[in-house]
């Protein structure tokens, strides 16, 4: 069975019975229409961005306050591990504040290029102004939406994202005037498509145009790749290098993953195949120094973009995250890209949330999206972090990296 098959079956049964429709002009219809208008007003007010000066200070700098005094740390190894676990648990319980800054500004205050993709629930094709039926809601609709929520949760979607989707869909359906000839299943399906898209709308920006704008303003443009171990960060770095090289930009790769065995050689091999320069050092070297050398080399040779492949870090390791902060402080990157594995499901979401809480990033690159039939991670990362998915890995080749298309993902889920 497909992801939404059980949900569609219940909608079809309700469509045949007309169990949550009522005649326009009835008392029940008028109440449903009033409830819809109130709910949509509330949602519109919540979506408004508060006015005020744009926060340009890097949120990475705030991480210094969270680093414990090394002289106050427990000396016993077991006590140190216990203290680290308690600190990680405490940090994970803190909510991610996604309202501090303009979503179209990078973590270092640079302007991102807007995208023309729209994310709205639009039922206008099936609505009528007079002489129709009104979706009134009731126990049957509640049961249908509960079934939908169960299917969303089974697809690895986070609970908060699933709850918001159900709330949005309910608010747009109840009180809608629809033509008598319109199949209710079509109205609900269109509403579901819009509700799924609405989860992906957080600060969506155009990767290619952003790079082009940055290069026009200053070079080299620095892209810092971050993420946990084994998500495909090094391969994604190579794919981005290939994409930008094909667009005519001079690209340099920085092998700043000096921790993982074979990481330097892996990136260097990618660079050799692509005909792109790679700046590297010995394993165990200073990651920040490698990144700085790459930027200075690119500046000296007139290259346009530097892509820094950093060491994979588990999101709950404060000392390792501090090393990433040092790389960020030294390089002042134009963009920070978080790399996630779509097949990791809810783990990918929790990793993204923790990275966003501790370091902050501008957008996510989601690997193996073509093999993720459930799609819950893709739908939840944007909602949970307030940052968009901007790139999608769709295969093993260098050309198998595309700008993330929310409409493609939603169509895949609904097909």
C-alpha positions in Angstrom: 0.0 0.0 0.0 1.1 3.6 -0.6 1.7 6.1 2.1 -1.8 7.7 2.0 -3.8 4.7 0.8 -5.7 4.2 4.0 -6.4 7.9 4.3 -7.7 8.0 0.7 -10.0 5.0 1.3 -11.6 6.7 4.2 -12.1 9.9 2.2 -13.7 8.0 -0.6 -16.1 6.4 1.8 -17.0 9.8 3.3 -17.4 11.2 -0.2 -19.9 8.5 -1.1 -21.9 9.2 2.1 -21.5 13.0 2.1 -21.1 12.6 5.9 -19.3 15.9 6.6 -21.0 18.1 4.1 -24.0 20.4 4.8 -26.2 22.7 2.7 -25.1 26.3 2.4 -27.2 28.6 4.4 -27.8 26.1 7.2 -26.9 27.0 10.8 -24.1 24.3 10.7 -22.8 25.8 7.5 -22.7 29.3 8.8 -20.8 28.1 11.9 -18.3 26.2 9.8 -17.7 29.3 7.6 -17.2 31.5 10.7 -14.8 29.0 12.2 -12.8 28.9 9.0 -12.4 32.6 8.8 -11.3 32.9 12.4 -8.8 30.1 12.0 -7.3 31.6 8.8 -7.0 35.0 10.4 -5.1 33.5 13.3 -2.8 31.6 10.9 -2.1 34.7 8.9 -1.2 36.7 12.0 1.1 34.0 13.2 2.9 34.0 9.8 3.7 37.7 9.8 7.4 38.4 10.3 8.0 40.9 13.2 9.5 44.2 12.1 12.8 45.4 13.4 16.5 45.6 12.7 18.0 42.5 11.1 20.3 40.5 13.4 23.7 40.3 11.7 25.8 39.0 14.5 26.8 35.4 13.8 24.9 33.1 16.1 28.0 30.8 16.0 29.7 33.3 18.4 27.1 32.7 21.0 28.3 29.1 21.4 31.3 30.3 23.4 29.1 31.0 26.4 28.0 27.3 26.4 31.5 25.9 26.7 32.4 24.8 30.2 35.5 26.0 32.0 38.0 23.2 31.4 39.5 23.7 34.9 36.1 23.1 36.5 35.5 19.8 34.7 35.5 16.5 36.6 38.9 14.8 36.6 37.5 11.3 36.7 36.8 9.9 33.2 33.5 8.4 34.3 32.4 11.6 35.9 33.4 13.5 32.7 31.3 11.2 30.5 28.3 11.5 32.9 28.6 15.3 32.9 28.8 15.4 29.1 25.7 13.3 28.8 23.8 15.6 31.2 24.9 18.7 29.3 23.8 17.1 26.0 20.4 16.2 27.5 19.9 19.6 28.9 20.8 21.2 25.6 18.4 18.9 23.6 15.5 20.1 25.8 16.0 23.7 24.8 13.7 24.7 21.9 15.2 26.0 18.7 14.5 29.7 18.3 13.8 30.3 14.6 12.5 33.8 15.1 15.7 35.7 15.9 16.7 36.6 12.4 15.4 37.3 8.9 15.1 33.9 7.2 16.5 35.4 4.0 19.8 36.3 5.7 22.7 33.8 6.1 24.2 32.9 9.5 26.8 35.6 8.8 24.3 38.3 7.8 24.6 38.0 4.0 21.5 38.3 1.8 20.2 35.0 0.3 18.5 35.0 -3.2 14.8 34.5 -2.9 13.0 31.7 -4.7 9.8 32.1 -6.7 8.3 28.8 -5.4 4.9 29.4 -3.6 3.7 27.4 -0.6 0.0 27.8 -0.2 -3.1 25.7 0.3 -5.3 26.7 -2.6 -8.8 25.2 -2.9 -10.1 27.9 -5.3 -10.4 25.5 -8.2 -13.2 23.6 -6.4 -14.8 26.4 -4.5 -18.0 28.2 -5.4 -19.5 31.5 -4.1 -23.2 30.4 -4.0 -25.4 27.4 -4.4 -22.9 24.8 -3.1 -22.2 22.6 -0.2 -20.1 23.5 2.9 -17.6 21.2 4.6 -18.9 21.1 8.1 -16.5 18.8 9.8 -17.6 16.4 12.6 -16.6 13.0 13.9 -16.1 11.5 10.4 -13.6 14.2 9.3 -11.9 13.9 12.7 -11.5 10.2 12.1 -10.1 10.8 8.6 -7.6 13.3 9.9 -6.5 11.0 12.7 -5.8 8.3 10.1 -3.8 10.8 8.1 -1.8 11.8 11.2 -1.0 8.1 11.9 0.3 7.6 8.4 2.4 10.8 8.6 4.0 9.6 11.8 4.7 6.2 10.3 6.6 8.0 7.5 9.1 9.3 10.0 7.6 12.8 10.2 8.1 14.5 13.5 5.1 14.9 15.8 5.1 18.7 15.8 5.2 18.8 12.0 2.4 16.3 11.7 0.2 18.2 14.1 0.8 21.4 12.3 -0.1 19.9 9.0 -3.4 18.4 10.4 -4.3 21.8 11.9 -3.6 23.6 8.7 -5.6 21.1 6.6 -8.5 21.1 9.0 -8.6 25.0 9.1 -8.7 25.2 5.3 -11.2 22.4 4.8 -13.9 23.2 7.4 -16.1 26.1 6.1 -15.0 25.7 2.5 -17.8 26.1 0.0 -17.5 23.5 -2.8 -19.6 22.8 -5.9 -22.1 20.0 -5.6 -20.5 18.3 -8.6 -17.0 18.4 -7.1 -15.8 15.1 -5.7 -14.9 15.7 -2.1 -11.8 13.4 -2.5 -10.4 16.0 -5.0 -10.8 18.8 -2.6 -9.2 17.0 0.3 -6.3 15.8 -2.0 -5.6 19.4 -3.1 -5.7 20.5 0.5 -3.3 17.8 1.5 -0.9 18.7 -1.3 -0.9 22.4 -0.1 -0.5 21.4 3.6 2.5 19.2 2.7 4.1 22.1 0.8 3.5 24.5 3.7 5.8 22.5 5.9 8.7 23.2 3.4 8.3 26.9 3.1 10.8 28.1 5.8 13.1 30.7 4.3 13.3 28.9 1.0 16.2 30.4 -1.1 17.8 29.7 -4.5 21.2 28.1 -4.2 22.6 28.8 -7.7 21.4 32.4 -7.7 22.8 33.0 -4.2 26.2 31.8 -5.2 26.1 33.9 -8.4 25.1 37.0 -6.3 27.9 36.4 -3.8 30.5 35.9 -6.5 29.5 39.2 -8.1 30.0 41.0 -4.7 33.2 39.3 -3.5 35.5 36.3 -3.9 36.2 33.8 -2.9 32.8 32.7 -1.7 33.2 30.2 1.2 30.8 27.3 1.7 31.2 25.3 4.9 29.8 21.8 4.9 28.8 20.3 8.3 27.0 17.2 9.6 27.4 14.0 11.5 29.5 11.1 10.4 28.5 9.0 7.4 25.8 11.2 5.9 27.6 11.8 2.6 29.2 15.1 3.4 32.4 14.6 1.4 30.6 13.2 -1.7 28.1 16.1 -1.5 31.0 18.6 -1.3 32.4 17.0 -4.5 29.0 17.2 -6.2 28.6 20.9 -5.3 32.1 21.5 -6.7 31.2 19.8 -10.0 27.9 21.8 -10.2 29.7 25.1 -9.7 32.6 24.2 -12.0 30.0 23.4 -14.7 28.6 26.9 -14.3 32.0 28.4 -15.0 33.2 29.2 -11.5 36.7 28.5 -10.3 36.4 26.1 -7.4 38.8 24.9 -4.7 38.1 22.0 -2.3 39.5 22.2 1.3 40.1 18.8 3.0 39.4 20.1 6.5 38.2 16.7 7.7 41.6 15.8 9.3 39.9 13.4 11.8 38.4 10.5 9.8 40.8 8.0 8.4 40.8 8.2 4.6 38.8 11.4 4.4 41.6 13.5 3.0 42.4 10.9 0.4 38.7 10.5 -0.5 38.2 14.2 -1.2 41.6 14.5 -3.0 40.5 11.6 -5.3 37.2 13.4 -6.1 39.1 16.6 -6.9 41.5 14.7 -9.2 38.6 13.1 -11.1 36.9 16.5 -11.5 40.1 18.4 -12.3 39.6 20.7 -9.3 42.3 21.9 -6.9 42.3 20.4 -3.4 44.1 22.0 -0.4 45.0 19.4 2.2 47.4 18.6 5.0 48.2 15.5 7.1 45.7 13.6 9.1 45.3 15.1 12.6 46.2 18.5 11.4 44.5 21.8 12.2 41.2 21.9 10.3 40.9 25.7 10.6 44.4 26.1 9.2 43.6 24.0 6.2 40.4 26.0 5.6 42.3 29.3 5.9 45.0 28.1 3.5 42.4 27.1 1.0 40.8 30.6 1.1 44.2 32.3 0.8 45.1 30.1 -2.1 41.8 30.7 -3.9 42.3 34.5 -3.4 45.8 34.4 -4.7 44.9 32.4 -7.8 41.6 34.2 -8.5 39.2 31.3 -7.8 35.6 32.0 -7.1 34.4 29.5 -4.5 36.0 27.5 -1.7 34.1 24.4 -0.4 35.2 23.3 3.1 34.6 19.6 3.9 34.7 19.5 7.7 35.0 16.5 10.0 31.7 14.7 10.8 30.7 15.5 14.3 28.0 13.9 16.5 25.7 16.7 17.5 26.0 16.0 21.2 29.8 16.2 21.5 30.5 19.8 22.8 34.3 19.6 22.4 34.0 18.5 18.8 31.4 21.1 18.0 33.8 23.7 19.4 36.3 22.7 16.8 33.7 23.4 14.1 33.1 26.7 15.6 36.8 27.5 15.3 36.7 26.7 11.6 33.7 29.0 11.2 35.3 31.8 13.2 38.5 31.6 11.1 36.8 31.4 7.7 33.6 33.5 8.2 31.8 31.4 5.5 29.2 32.9 3.2 27.1 29.7 3.6 26.9 26.8 6.1 25.2 23.7 4.6 24.1 20.9 6.8 24.2 17.5 5.1 21.7 14.8 6.2 20.8 11.3 5.1 17.1 11.0 4.1 17.1 7.3 5.0 18.0 8.2 8.6 14.4 9.3 9.2 13.8 10.9 12.6 17.5 10.6 13.4 18.2 13.1 10.6 15.6 15.5 12.0 17.1 15.3 15.5 20.6 15.8 14.2 19.5 18.9 12.2 17.7 20.3 15.2 20.8 19.9 17.4 23.2 21.3 14.8 20.8 24.3 14.4 20.7 24.8 18.1 24.4 24.7 18.7 25.9 26.1 15.4 23.1 27.3 13.0 23.1 26.6 9.3 21.6 28.3 6.2 20.1 25.3 4.5 20.3 21.5 4.2 21.5 19.1 1.5 19.5 15.9 1.8 21.3 12.8 0.4 19.6 9.6 -1.0 16.3 11.5 -1.4 15.5 9.3 -4.4 15.5 6.2 -2.3 13.4 7.6 0.6 9.8 6.5 -0.2 8.4 7.8 3.1 9.7 11.4 2.9 9.2 12.2 6.6 12.7 13.5 7.2 12.5 15.9 4.3 9.2 17.2 5.5 10.3 17.6 9.1 13.8 19.2 8.8 12.5 22.5 7.5 9.7 22.7 10.0 11.9 21.7 12.9 14.8 24.0 12.2 13.3 26.9 10.3 15.9 26.4 7.6 15.1 25.0 4.1 16.3 22.0 2.2 18.1 23.5 -0.8 19.9 20.6 -2.4 18.9 17.0 -3.0 21.1 14.0 -3.7 19.4 11.8 -6.2 22.1 9.2 -7.1 25.7 8.3 -6.9 27.1 10.3 -9.8 28.6 13.7 -9.6 25.7 15.2 -11.6 23.1 13.6 -9.3 22.7 16.8 -7.2 19.8 19.1 -7.9 18.1 22.1 -6.3 15.5 20.7 -4.0 12.0 20.9 -5.6 9.3 20.8 -2.9 6.7 20.1 -5.6 8.6 17.0 -6.8 8.8 15.6 -3.3 5.1 16.1 -2.6 4.1 14.6 -6.0 6.3 11.6 -5.1 4.6 11.2 -1.8 1.1 11.5 -3.3 1.7 9.2 -6.3 
